[in-house]
């Protein structure tokens, strides 16, 4: 293959999905150091570009909007047109939809890589890679490029330098994306429980820092109203982007969060992290590492974890999220 390789990567989803995809792009860059990588992603996730300079350009494709098929046609047009460096040499796409192989064929790009979704994908793709969903998501995405490279990047990497740790600090990011809440995917404990966690940590002498983004305003407001001990540092609204948040996570000795994008930034930074897990599968969403601890309820739900294998929204009982503040704090401080 020629020295310069023009690569189009397609990965739709939230910011967490894009962080999961970073190891794949990093390994491609190691294999083709003179390449230019363009990432097609949803507008809501474009801030991933702030975390790592491995992405040279982005195509914003709003597949969750009202004009999904128009947006996909726009992607085909952009892919056929190429970029400032010329036509694309390789296209790689995640996703298990059987129509993805048709989409990649329509781009006109000669080398096409995606998951094996049946006979059509085997016929239309340069190589159809087995889709193994029963593994850490970074590894699942990385499988896409096994025909192209032997490089293996295990975890996301972000462009944030090591920071001096704030002594005795516990950073708390309680929220999840507003989109998941609106879709009925409840993935974290109530705000009142988060307030109890703050009170207990302060009682035990910890320096507590509370942070959140715009999607977390309602949760943060309830915490502010409910918490009894106001002797915590309120950083809500002070981090202007993901990189700011990442620097704060890097400074914390310990980090408590929900199953959300900040978790994956913390994984990249190797900050000791404690994650609330309920209906989602921790084995797929966090690496096997002493740096990342899943905190789960001791419930007896027979289909846990249920999102997204058994259901697309969470149930009414939410027994999987009945985790006490005492259990969380005891896990964090032991």
N, C-alpha and C positions, 0 to 999 in steps of 0.2 A: 504494500500500500504506500502511496506517496507520502512525503514528509509532512505536508500540511493536510490535515483532515478536518473537514467542516461537518460538525455533528449537530443533529437536531434530536433533542430528548423531549419526550412528551410525558407529563405526569400530572394528572388532575387530582385535586383534593385540597385539604386545608394546609395550613402552614406546617403542621406536624408531619404530614405526608411528604412535604418538600424537604424537611430536615432529614427524614428517613432516606430520601433519595440522594442526599449529598454524597454518601460513600460511593455510590455507583458512579457519579460524575467525577469524583476525585480519582478513582481507579482508572477511568477513561483518560483523564488528563495525564496520569503517570504513564500510561501506555502510549499516548499520542501527545507528547509535550508541546508540539507546535499546533495543536488543534484549536479551533474556536468552537465553543459549546453554546448553543442557543437552547433555552428551555421554554417549552410551551406549557403554561400553567394558568390557573384561574387568577383573576385580578386580586381576589382576597388574600392570595398567598405570595404576592410579588415581593414582600419585604424579606423573603429568604435571601434575596440577592445582597442584602446588607450584611448577612452573616458570613458569607464566603465569596471570595472573588473568583472562584472557579467558573462561575456563570458569566459569560461575556455579554449575552443579550437575552431578552425575553420576548416571547409572543404571549400576549394576554388574551386568553380565550375563555369567555364566560359561558361554560357549558351548563352552569346551574341557572342561568337566566331564562327569560321567556323565549329567546331566539336561539335555542340550542343548535338547531340544524344549520342556521345561517352562520353561527360561530364556527361550527366544524368545517363548513365550506370555506370560511375565511382562513382557517388553519391550512387547509389543502392549498389554497392560493398562495399563502405566505411560504409554505414549504416548497412549492414548485418554483416560486420566484427566487428563493435563496436569500442571502444577506449580502452585506458589503464585500464579503470575501468570495462570493460566487455561489454556485449550486451546492446543495448538501450532498455529502458522500455517504453518510450513515444516518439512519433514523432508528431510534429506540423508543418503545412505548410500553408503559406499564398498563395494568388493567386486564381484567379477565373477560371482557366483553368479546363475543365471537366476531363482532363487526370491526374490531380494531385492525385486523389484518387487511380488510378492504380499505379502510381509511389510509393505512400506510402505503398500500399499493397505489392509491390515487395520488399520492404525493409525487410519484415519479422517481423517488429516490431509489437508487439501485440496491443498496444493502439495507435490509429491513429486519429488525429484531423485535420480537415480542413473545408473549406467552403462548404455549400450545393450548389452543382452545378447540381443537378438532381438526378434521381433514382440511378445511379451508385454510387455516393458519399454516399447516404443513406445506400446502401447495403455494401459497402466496408469499410467505416470508422466506428470507434467506435462511433463517434458522428459527424454529419455534421451540422455545425453552420451556421445560416442565415448570408448572406453577405449583409451588409448595407453600401453602398458606400457614402451615403448622410450624412456623419458626419465627424468630425475631424479624420484624418488618424490614430492617436494613438488609438482612441477609436475603430475604425474599426478593427485594428489588435488585440486589447485586447479582442474583442468578441470571438476570437478563443479559449481562455482558460476559458470561463465562465463555462464549464462543470467540470473544474478541481479545481477552486479556487473562493472564494468570495473576495479575495484581489483585490483592484482596484488602479492602479497607473495611474494617469491622464496625467502626463507630462514626457518627457524624463528626466533622471538624469545623470549627468556627474561628473567624479571625478576631479573637479576643485574647489579649496577652494575659498571662497570669497576674492576679491582683493580690495585694496584701490583704490577708484575712482580717475581718472585724472580729476581735476576740469575743468568744462566748455568744456569738450571734446565731439566731435562727431566723431565716427569711421565710415568709409565708406568702404564697400566691394561691388564693383560694378558688379562683374562678375557672370557668371553662368557656368555650366559645358561645356567643349568643345564638349562632346558627344552630348548634346542637340543642340548646335549650328550647328554641322555637320549634324544633322538629320533634320534641318530646323525648330527647335522649338525656336523661338525668344521670350525671356521672360523678357527682360529688356530694359530700355531706352538706346539711343545711348551714346557712350563714351563722345561725345561733351556736352551732357546735364549733365552728371556727372561732367564734368569740370566746367560748369556753377554753379552747386550746390556748389562745393567747393569754388568758388569765392564769392558767395553770403553769405555763412556761415562765411567765413573769414571777409567779409565786416561787418557782424553783430557781430563780436568779438568772434566767436567761435574758439576753438582750434581743428583744423581738422587733423585727422589721416587717411591716405589712406593705405589699405591693400589688398592683393590678393594672390592667389596661382598661380602655373604654368599655369593653363588653362586661366588665366586672363591677360597674358602678353600683348597681342595685345591691349586689352582695356586699360590697365594701360599706355602703351606707348602713346596712343592717348590722354589720359587725361593729361599726363605730357607735351605733345606738345601743347595742347590747352589751358590749364588753364593759366589765366593771373597773378594771385597772387600766387607766388611760396612759400608763407609763410605757408606751410602745412608740416606735418611730413609724410615722405614716408617710410612705413614699408613693401613695396613689397619685397618679398624674405627673409624677416627677421623672418617670422614664418615658422618653418621647418615642422610642422605637425599640425593636428587638435587640439591637446592639447595646443600648443603654441598659435594658433588662439583663442581658447577658453579663455585663460588667458587674452589676449588683449581685447576680447569682455567684459570680466568680469570687466576690469578696466575702460571701457568707460562709461560715463554718458548716452550717447545716441548712437544708432547704426542704420545706414541706409544700407539696402542691397536689393538684388533682391530675387526672389523666388529661393532659392538655399540652399545647406546644411548649410552654416553659420547661416542662419535664425533659424534653428532648434536647433543649439547649443545655440544661444542667448535665445531661449525660455526656454531651460533647466536652463540657468543661471539667468533668470528673469531680464535681462538687458532691459531697455526701447528701443524698437525696432520699426523701421518704414520700411515697406516692399513695394517695387514696385510690383504691381500686374497688369498683362495685360490679357493674354489669359487663365490663370489658375484660379482655384476656391479658393479664400482665405478662404472660410468657411470650406473647407476640409483640408487646409494646415496650418492654424494657429488656436490656441485655442481661445475661447472667453475670452479675458483678456484685462485689461487696459494697460498691459505691451507691447502689440503687436498691432500696428496700420497698417492697410492696406491703401496704397496710390494708388488710381485708377483714371483713366481718366473718365471724364464725357461724354463718347461716347454713341452712341445710337445703338450699334451693337446688333441685335436681338438674336444672339446665344452666346453671351458672358456669361460665360466663355466657350470657345470652345475646349480647350485641356483638356481631351482627349475624351470627350463625343461625340463631333461632328466631330472632325478632328484630324489627327495624326501629322500634321505640321501646323504652323501658316500661316495666309493669307498674301497677299502682302501689304494690306493697313495698317495694324497694328494701326488702330485708337485707340485701347485699350491701346496703349503705348505712345500716344501723350500727355505726362504729362510734364508740364513746370517745369523748375528749381525753378521758383518763387513759384509755388504751393507746391512743395516738401519742400522747406525751410520754407515757412509760416506754414506748418503743423508741422514741427519739432520744431520750436522755440516758438509756441504759448503756 
